[in-house]
Amino acid sequence: MLIWYDRRRHRLRSFLAGAVSGLAALMLVNIFGGYIGTSLHLNLFNLCGSAVLGVPFVVCMTVLSCFL
C-alpha cells in the first residue's frame, strides 16, 4: 500500500482517504461485529494496520478471526 500511495499523484490525500476508510471499517466491525460473530479489538496493531493498509486489512483480520 505504501508503494501504491507513493505512485499516486496526490499522495497525502490518497493516504488520508485510505486511512480514514480503514479506521471507519475497523470501528464498524468493532461495533457491529457481534452480529456476525466476531469482533476486532481496538489495539495498536489493528489501529496501525487499518490506518496504513486500509479496508483490505480489516477484511482479512475479520475473516481470520472468524476461522481462528
Beta strands, then each sheet from edge to edge (+ up, - down):
end
